[in-house]
Amino acid sequence: MTSRENILGRIREAQEASVPKAKMHKPDFMADIYVNSPENHIEVIFAENFKKNRGIFFYAEDVEIGLYTLKSFLEKQQIEKIFVEDGYLRVLCKVAGIEYQSPETEEVLTTSDAVLSMCDVLIARTGGILLAPTYTATLQKTSSAQKHIVWAFTSQLVYDTQSALLVSKEKYEHRLPPLLTLLHEGHSSLYLLNPVLSDTTVYPRQEIILFLIDDIREEFSNPSQ
């Protein structure tokens, strides 16, 4: 078995694992909750911890497979009203024949069954997802949506939260944005930075679904790069 096949096998095992429910809590960024085993690749560490957080996880070797899996998931779950704000994701939805809601009217925002978004960083040690600041307002407006679907890439994986904040700082011209949203353990947490974490607002979500696309071999697949 090749190294790549071994990684895929372990990710699938993590995806299929049964996880007991746990109480929601604010993640401790500095606590060494998870062990960084040298035999685990970062994709495996993230998949295992994301599942521990009760997230629903899908892995795809390329964008085409990811879109097929996303469309099948939406049909199986009978999700008809999905709000999509990102232009890149709207293009992907059109390619896959996925209907979505885009006008930001009060009716659309309050009646959506799910929200589809991109993310900035995936945090392996906690299984958390750091969203772009532009999604903060969207989360507040679509708080009635029961599912948050995230489209992400393997190139966005980092090991811990400190690394995630460094990536975010680098991306936004060496300054952390004033608002950061972290999806973790079945809820969305909005962190206010001034200039350090000073306040938290939690927006409950029934389910967080992640589609992780392997973009190592995919040219032009990750628009954030």
C-alpha positions in Angstrom: 0.0 0.0 0.0 1.4 3.4 -1.0 1.7 6.3 1.5 -1.2 8.2 -0.3 -3.5 5.1 -0.1 -2.7 4.8 3.6 -3.6 8.4 4.1 -6.9 8.0 2.3 -7.7 4.9 4.2 -7.2 6.5 7.5 -9.3 9.5 6.6 -12.1 7.2 5.6 -11.8 5.4 8.9 -12.1 8.7 10.7 -15.1 9.7 8.6 -16.9 6.5 9.4 -16.1 6.5 13.1 -19.0 6.8 15.6 -18.5 9.7 17.9 -20.4 10.3 21.2 -22.0 13.7 21.7 -20.2 16.3 23.8 -21.1 19.6 25.4 -20.3 22.7 23.5 -17.4 24.8 25.0 -15.1 27.6 24.0 -11.9 26.1 22.7 -8.7 26.8 24.7 -6.3 27.9 22.1 -3.2 27.3 24.2 -4.1 23.9 25.7 -2.3 20.9 24.1 -5.5 18.9 23.8 -4.4 16.7 21.0 -1.1 14.8 20.5 0.8 15.5 17.3 1.7 12.0 16.5 4.7 11.8 14.1 3.0 8.9 12.2 -0.1 10.9 11.4 -0.3 13.2 8.4 -2.0 16.5 9.0 -5.0 15.5 6.9 -5.6 12.5 9.1 -5.2 14.6 12.3 -7.7 17.1 11.1 -10.2 14.4 10.0 -10.1 12.6 13.3 -10.5 15.7 15.4 -13.2 17.2 13.1 -15.2 14.0 13.6 -14.7 14.2 17.4 -16.4 17.6 17.1 -19.4 15.9 15.5 -18.7 17.3 12.1 -19.8 15.6 8.9 -16.7 15.1 6.7 -16.3 14.4 3.0 -12.9 14.0 1.2 -12.5 14.3 -2.5 -9.4 13.9 -4.7 -10.4 16.7 -7.0 -13.0 19.4 -7.5 -15.1 17.3 -9.9 -15.5 14.5 -7.4 -16.2 17.1 -4.7 -19.0 18.7 -6.7 -20.6 15.3 -7.5 -20.5 14.4 -3.8 -21.9 17.8 -2.7 -24.8 17.5 -5.2 -25.5 13.9 -4.0 -25.5 15.1 -0.4 -27.9 18.0 -1.0 -30.3 15.7 -2.8 -30.1 13.0 -0.2 -30.7 15.5 2.6 -33.4 17.2 0.6 -31.8 20.6 1.0 -33.4 22.9 -1.5 -32.8 26.4 -0.1 -29.0 26.9 0.1 -27.6 30.3 0.4 -24.3 31.0 -1.5 -22.6 34.4 -1.3 -19.1 33.6 -2.7 -18.7 34.2 -6.4 -16.4 31.3 -6.9 -18.8 28.9 -5.2 -21.7 30.2 -7.3 -19.7 29.3 -10.4 -19.1 25.8 -9.1 -22.8 25.4 -8.3 -23.7 26.4 -11.8 -21.2 23.9 -13.3 -22.7 21.1 -11.1 -26.3 22.1 -11.7 -26.9 23.0 -8.0 -29.6 25.6 -7.5 -28.8 28.2 -4.9 -30.2 31.4 -3.3 -28.2 34.6 -3.7 -30.3 37.7 -3.4 -29.7 39.0 0.1 -33.3 39.8 0.8 -34.8 39.3 4.3 -36.9 36.4 3.1 -33.9 34.5 1.5 -31.7 35.0 4.6 -34.3 33.8 7.0 -35.6 30.8 5.1 -32.4 29.2 3.9 -31.9 25.5 4.9 -28.2 25.7 4.6 -25.2 28.1 4.0 -22.4 27.2 1.7 -19.1 29.1 2.3 -15.4 29.0 1.8 -12.9 29.2 4.7 -9.5 30.7 5.4 -7.8 28.0 7.4 -8.4 24.4 8.7 -6.9 23.7 12.2 -5.8 20.1 12.5 -5.2 20.0 16.3 -8.7 21.1 17.2 -10.6 20.2 14.1 -11.7 23.8 13.8 -12.4 25.9 10.7 -11.5 29.6 10.5 -13.8 31.5 8.2 -12.9 34.6 6.2 -14.1 37.9 7.9 -16.5 38.5 5.1 -18.7 35.6 6.3 -19.2 37.2 9.7 -22.2 39.2 8.6 -23.6 36.3 6.7 -23.6 34.1 9.7 -25.4 36.7 11.7 -28.1 37.1 9.0 -28.6 33.4 8.3 -28.6 32.1 11.9 -31.8 30.2 11.2 -30.1 27.9 8.7 -29.5 24.5 10.4 -26.6 23.4 8.2 -23.3 25.1 7.4 -21.5 23.6 4.5 -17.8 24.5 4.1 -15.8 24.0 0.8 -12.1 23.8 1.7 -8.8 22.6 0.3 -5.9 20.5 1.8 -3.5 23.5 1.2 -5.4 25.4 3.9 -4.5 22.9 6.6 -2.3 24.0 9.5 -1.5 22.2 12.7 -2.6 24.6 15.5 -4.5 27.9 16.1 -1.3 29.9 16.5 -0.4 28.9 12.9 -3.9 29.7 11.8 -3.7 33.2 13.2 -0.3 33.7 11.5 -1.7 32.7 8.2 -4.7 35.0 8.6 -2.4 37.9 9.6 -0.2 37.3 6.5 -3.2 37.1 4.2 -4.7 40.4 5.5 -1.5 42.4 5.0 0.1 41.6 8.3 -2.9 42.7 10.3 -5.4 40.4 12.0 -9.0 41.4 11.0 -11.1 42.8 13.9 -13.5 39.9 13.6 -12.7 36.2 13.3 -15.3 33.4 13.1 -14.3 29.9 14.1 -16.5 26.9 13.4 -15.9 24.3 16.1 -17.9 21.5 17.8 -21.2 22.1 16.2 -21.4 25.9 16.6 -20.0 29.1 15.2 -18.0 31.4 17.5 -17.4 35.0 16.6 -14.2 36.3 18.2 -13.6 40.0 18.6 -9.9 40.9 18.5 -8.8 44.2 19.9 -6.0 43.3 19.4 -6.3 40.0 21.2 -9.3 37.7 21.8 -11.6 39.8 24.1 -15.1 38.6 23.5 -17.1 35.7 22.0 -20.5 35.4 20.5 -21.9 32.0 19.7 -24.2 31.2 16.9 -25.6 27.6 17.2 -25.6 25.4 14.1 -27.1 21.9 14.1 -24.5 20.5 11.7 -21.2 21.6 10.2 -20.4 19.7 6.9 -16.9 20.0 5.4 -16.0 19.1 1.8 -12.1 18.8 1.8 -10.7 18.9 -1.7 -7.2 17.6 -2.4 -5.7 20.5 -4.4 -2.1 19.4 -4.3 -2.4 18.1 -7.9 -5.1 20.6 -8.9 -4.1 23.7 -10.8 -6.2 26.8 -10.2 -8.5 24.9 -7.8 -8.1 27.1 -4.8 -9.0 30.7 -5.5 -7.6 31.9 -2.1 -4.0 31.1 -3.1 
